[in-house]
Amino acid sequence: MTSGQGFKFHEHTADITIECWAASLREAFEQAAFATFEVILNTDTVRPMESVDVSVQGIDIQELLVEWIGHLIALIDINNQFYSKFEVMSLRAGEEECSLKGRIWGEEIDLDRHETRTEVKAMTYADMRIDQQPESTTLWFTLDL
């Protein structure tokens, strides 16, 4: 694994597995969102014109990640927008509940300008791993294409 933050893709049958890493869990969740949208389209073609506040909860970190990514995927259709900038403003990992508050930026879908790649149906629990170390966090998750 390289230092700093980032992500890379791993081939998976009819799906794609993503490995994300960052210094903190909060930043790793941001990388997971960015990686998911890089599967969907070239995010360089999306201007961060409008912001949307996002709030999700889960019973544990795994469910929180599924809820975060699932909600972002749903917002494509709900708002008719693609997104290119992702900020997790707060992430609380409690024993009985986890929560995340974030903000994402994007713009209305313009298929003449946005370079789309593939549709993502959902995130799955398949092959999910969350490895938290004192100075880094790595997330592995699979997207159903």
C-alpha positions as a Markdown table, in Angstrom:
| # | Residue | x | y | z |
|---|---|---|---|---|
| 1 | Met | 0.0 | 0.0 | 0.0 |
| 2 | Thr | 1.2 | 3.5 | -0.8 |
| 3 | Ser | 1.3 | 6.3 | 1.8 |
| 4 | Gly | -1.2 | 9.1 | 1.9 |
| 5 | Gln | -4.6 | 8.4 | 0.5 |
| 6 | Gly | -6.0 | 6.9 | -2.7 |
| 7 | Phe | -7.8 | 4.0 | -4.2 |
| 8 | Lys | -7.3 | 1.2 | -6.8 |
| 9 | Phe | -9.6 | -1.2 | -8.5 |
| 10 | His | -9.5 | -5.0 | -8.4 |
| 11 | Glu | -11.3 | -7.1 | -11.0 |
| 12 | His | -14.2 | -9.2 | -9.7 |
| 13 | Thr | -16.7 | -11.3 | -11.6 |
| 14 | Ala | -19.5 | -9.0 | -12.9 |
| 15 | Asp | -18.6 | -6.6 | -10.1 |
| 16 | Ile | -15.6 | -4.5 | -9.1 |
| 17 | Thr | -13.8 | -4.6 | -5.8 |
| 18 | Ile | -12.3 | -1.3 | -4.6 |
| 19 | Glu | -9.5 | -0.8 | -2.1 |
| 20 | Cys | -9.3 | 2.6 | -0.5 |
| 21 | Trp | -6.8 | 4.0 | 1.9 |
| 22 | Ala | -6.2 | 7.2 | 3.9 |
| 23 | Ala | -4.8 | 8.4 | 7.2 |
| 24 | Ser | -8.2 | 8.3 | 8.9 |
| 25 | Leu | -11.6 | 6.5 | 8.7 |
| 26 | Arg | -13.2 | 9.7 | 7.7 |
| 27 | Glu | -10.8 | 10.3 | 4.8 |
| 28 | Ala | -11.1 | 6.6 | 3.7 |
| 29 | Phe | -14.9 | 7.1 | 3.5 |
| 30 | Glu | -14.3 | 10.1 | 1.2 |
| 31 | Gln | -12.0 | 8.0 | -1.0 |
| 32 | Ala | -14.6 | 5.3 | -1.2 |
| 33 | Ala | -17.2 | 7.8 | -2.5 |
| 34 | Phe | -14.7 | 9.3 | -5.0 |
| 35 | Ala | -13.7 | 5.8 | -6.2 |
| 36 | Thr | -17.3 | 4.8 | -6.6 |
| 37 | Phe | -18.0 | 7.8 | -8.8 |
| 38 | Glu | -14.8 | 7.1 | -10.8 |
| 39 | Val | -16.3 | 3.7 | -11.7 |
| 40 | Ile | -19.5 | 5.5 | -12.9 |
| 41 | Leu | -17.8 | 8.3 | -14.8 |
| 42 | Asn | -14.7 | 10.5 | -15.2 |
| 43 | Thr | -15.1 | 12.8 | -12.3 |
| 44 | Asp | -12.9 | 15.4 | -13.9 |
| 45 | Thr | -15.8 | 16.2 | -16.2 |
| 46 | Val | -18.1 | 17.1 | -13.3 |
| 47 | Arg | -18.0 | 20.6 | -11.9 |
| 48 | Pro | -18.6 | 21.0 | -8.2 |
| 49 | Met | -21.4 | 23.6 | -8.7 |
| 50 | Glu | -24.0 | 22.6 | -6.2 |
| 51 | Ser | -23.7 | 21.0 | -2.7 |
| 52 | Val | -25.9 | 18.4 | -1.1 |
| 53 | Asp | -25.8 | 17.5 | 2.6 |
| 54 | Val | -25.9 | 13.8 | 3.4 |
| 55 | Ser | -26.6 | 12.1 | 6.6 |
| 56 | Val | -26.6 | 8.3 | 7.1 |
| 57 | Gln | -26.6 | 5.8 | 10.0 |
| 58 | Gly | -25.7 | 2.2 | 10.5 |
| 59 | Ile | -25.4 | -0.3 | 13.4 |
| 60 | Asp | -21.7 | -0.7 | 12.7 |
| 61 | Ile | -19.0 | 0.7 | 10.4 |
| 62 | Gln | -19.7 | -1.9 | 7.7 |
| 63 | Glu | -23.4 | -0.9 | 7.5 |
| 64 | Leu | -22.4 | 2.8 | 7.6 |
| 65 | Leu | -20.2 | 2.3 | 4.6 |
| 66 | Val | -22.9 | 0.5 | 2.7 |
| 67 | Glu | -25.5 | 3.2 | 3.6 |
| 68 | Trp | -23.0 | 6.0 | 2.6 |
| 69 | Ile | -22.2 | 4.6 | -0.8 |
| 70 | Gly | -25.8 | 3.4 | -1.4 |
| 71 | His | -27.2 | 6.9 | -0.6 |
| 72 | Leu | -24.7 | 8.6 | -2.9 |
| 73 | Ile | -25.6 | 6.2 | -5.8 |
| 74 | Ala | -29.3 | 6.9 | -5.1 |
| 75 | Leu | -28.8 | 10.6 | -5.2 |
| 76 | Ile | -27.7 | 10.4 | -8.9 |
| 77 | Asp | -31.3 | 9.5 | -9.8 |
| 78 | Ile | -33.0 | 11.5 | -7.1 |
| 79 | Asn | -31.3 | 14.8 | -8.0 |
| 80 | Asn | -30.4 | 14.0 | -11.6 |
| 81 | Gln | -26.8 | 14.9 | -10.7 |
| 82 | Phe | -23.3 | 13.5 | -10.9 |
| 83 | Tyr | -20.8 | 14.3 | -8.1 |
| 84 | Ser | -17.1 | 14.9 | -8.0 |
| 85 | Lys | -16.2 | 16.2 | -4.5 |
| 86 | Phe | -16.9 | 14.4 | -1.3 |
| 87 | Glu | -16.4 | 15.6 | 2.3 |
| 88 | Val | -17.2 | 13.7 | 5.5 |
| 89 | Met | -17.6 | 16.4 | 8.1 |
| 90 | Ser | -18.3 | 14.0 | 11.0 |
| 91 | Leu | -18.1 | 10.3 | 11.5 |
| 92 | Arg | -19.1 | 8.8 | 14.8 |
| 93 | Ala | -18.4 | 5.1 | 15.4 |
| 94 | Gly | -20.3 | 4.2 | 18.6 |
| 95 | Glu | -20.9 | 0.8 | 20.1 |
| 96 | Glu | -24.6 | 0.8 | 19.3 |
| 97 | Glu | -24.8 | 3.1 | 16.3 |
| 98 | Cys | -22.6 | 4.8 | 13.8 |
| 99 | Ser | -23.4 | 8.0 | 12.0 |
| 100 | Leu | -21.9 | 10.1 | 9.2 |
| 101 | Lys | -22.6 | 13.7 | 8.1 |
| 102 | Gly | -21.2 | 14.8 | 4.9 |
| 103 | Arg | -21.4 | 17.1 | 2.0 |
| 104 | Ile | -21.0 | 16.3 | -1.7 |
| 105 | Trp | -20.7 | 18.6 | -4.7 |
| 106 | Gly | -21.7 | 18.1 | -8.3 |
| 107 | Glu | -23.9 | 19.3 | -11.1 |
| 108 | Glu | -26.9 | 18.3 | -13.2 |
| 109 | Ile | -26.2 | 15.4 | -15.5 |
| 110 | Asp | -25.1 | 16.4 | -19.0 |
| 111 | Leu | -24.4 | 13.4 | -21.1 |
| 112 | Asp | -22.8 | 15.5 | -23.8 |
| 113 | Arg | -20.1 | 16.6 | -21.4 |
| 114 | His | -19.9 | 14.0 | -18.7 |
| 115 | Glu | -17.8 | 11.0 | -19.7 |
| 116 | Thr | -19.8 | 8.1 | -18.3 |
| 117 | Arg | -18.2 | 4.6 | -17.8 |
| 118 | Thr | -20.6 | 2.1 | -16.3 |
| 119 | Glu | -23.7 | 2.0 | -14.1 |
| 120 | Val | -23.3 | 0.9 | -10.5 |
| 121 | Lys | -26.4 | -0.8 | -9.1 |
| 122 | Ala | -25.4 | -1.1 | -5.4 |
| 123 | Met | -22.6 | -1.8 | -3.0 |
| 124 | Thr | -22.5 | -5.2 | -1.5 |
| 125 | Tyr | -21.2 | -6.8 | 1.7 |
| 126 | Ala | -19.2 | -9.3 | -0.4 |
| 127 | Asp | -15.5 | -9.2 | 0.4 |
| 128 | Met | -15.9 | -6.1 | 2.6 |
| 129 | Arg | -13.0 | -5.4 | 4.9 |
| 130 | Ile | -12.2 | -2.5 | 7.1 |
| 131 | Asp | -8.6 | -2.4 | 8.5 |
| 132 | Gln | -8.0 | 0.5 | 11.0 |
| 133 | Gln | -4.5 | 1.1 | 12.1 |
| 134 | Pro | -3.2 | 3.9 | 14.3 |
| 135 | Glu | -2.0 | 5.9 | 11.3 |
| 136 | Ser | -4.1 | 4.6 | 8.4 |
| 137 | Thr | -7.4 | 3.0 | 7.4 |
| 138 | Thr | -7.9 | 0.6 | 4.4 |
| 139 | Leu | -11.4 | -0.2 | 3.1 |
| 140 | Trp | -12.2 | -3.1 | 0.7 |
| 141 | Phe | -15.7 | -3.2 | -0.8 |
| 142 | Thr | -17.5 | -4.5 | -3.9 |
| 143 | Leu | -19.8 | -2.7 | -6.2 |
| 144 | Asp | -22.5 | -4.6 | -8.2 |
| 145 | Leu | -22.4 | -3.4 | -11.8 |
